[in-house]
Amino acid sequence: MEEFLIRRMVVDDIDAVHAVECQSFLTPWSRTAFEEEMIYNELARYLVVVANCEGLSKIVGYAGMWIIVDEAHVTNIAISPGHRRCGLGHRLLEELIKQAKCQGANCMTLEVRPSNIVARRLYERRGFVERGIRPNYYTDTQEDALIMWLDKL
């Protein structure tokens, strides 16, 4: 039986996180982008989900955010295809919110594709509401981004 652990991401996790990223997004971040986030961006906080099964460990998801003064901005949440629909995205989001509160944030924002119904439902169930649109935000399809906010953490 698999058990899951959420922990802070470290530089040694970048290859595994990048693999999840590439499985999850049409225009994935580069490995270098993750390195820059981890090494140079003092505002960034990243978490990973590690699946443990029979003594083997594997990163199966991750989430990131920036803490900017009193606001948290979710950069990404991704779960590998074989581990979706198990509540891991929800657990990562809850942990981001918890950590954002501990860092002094009192609200959280993110962008999501209108076509990403699963993610939108996750955010709506947690209390995020749509507050705006960024036209042509996603360069691969020119799809708009919905701007969602959680006003109180």
Secondary structure, DSSP 4 states (H G I P E B T S, - for coil): --EEEEEE--GGGHHHHHHHHHHH-SSPPPHHHHHHHHHH-TTEEEEEEEEEETTEEEEEEEEEEEEETTEEEEEEEEE-GGGTTSSHHHHHHHHHHHHHHHTT--EEEEEE-TT-HHHHHHHHHTT-EEEEEEEEEETTTTEEEEEEEE---
